[in-house]
Amino acid sequence: MSKKKQDWAHLDEVPEAELSEMQRVIAAVERNPKMFGIGALVVAACIMGTLVFQMQAEAGMEEAGTAYARALELEDDGERLAALGSIADDGGVWHVEALYMVGETAIRTHEYERASAAFEQFRSEHTGHPLAPQAVEALAFIAENSGDLEGALALYEEIEQRWPDSFSGQLQQLSIGRVKEAQGDLAGAKEAYDKQVERMGDSSRIGYRAQIALSSLKQAHPELFPKPEVPVEEEVADDAGADEALEVVVEDGAISGS
């Protein structure tokens, strides 16, 4: 059953909790006309202006969200890049997310300079945003694929240092190991892979990949994986046990031979 429409002519009879801000002002003026006078009109106008502003702001946010969603849905990478770039430049509600997606889309279209520019801007202006680690990781990816291993390594290490508790921060030892291996720092690569397996476990996708990298490294460079040394006490005990076993065999042989 629909709620009965309130009669604005008898607002003093309506429970306070059911009145809107505008209705409360009007009811107060009706109850105290001399006290409010012209001031009531000013207050009412201010509240009306605030309500209108809020409605316009909500409408603007909805419109901006719709534009952002439509940009993401564009199938053509070039059209999507142009639409996202426009949203990123307008400084609106979704401009931060749009800036990140400009970088992602630019990578898809192989426009690496534009992607780097977008991610660099994101890195410098939005370090507290949840997407900041991914933006720096994208910069590292671009550097690594362009052959700038030193730059890529510095960026991967930056992610781990600046956002250690983020999901991205927990995954960077695999990338660090890969870059160090490409640089010829095999001991450093092994150390990084070991850290990744220890951190994530070999049952996770990243941990499994680190374990595969360790296996390949061991096959190519077994000297990096020395067998663990047996403690001296264990060696002495093993030797003593071997001597006792030999004496028993000799005694058995002597008995059987006699």
Buried (B, 14 or more C-beta within 10 A) or exposed (E): EEEEEBEEEEBEEBEEEEBEEBBBBBBBBBEEEEEBEEEBEEEBEEBEEEEEEEEEEEEEEEEBEEBBEEBBEBEEBEEBBBBBBBBBEEEBBBBBBBBBBBBBBBBEBEBBEBBBBBBBBBBEEBEEBEBBBBBBBBBBBBBBEEEBBEBBBEBBBBBBEBBEEBEBBBBBBBBBBBBBBBBEBBEBBBBBBBBBBEBBEBEBEBBBBBBEBBEEBEEEBEEBEEEEEEEEEEEEEEEEEEEEEEEEEEEEEEEEEE
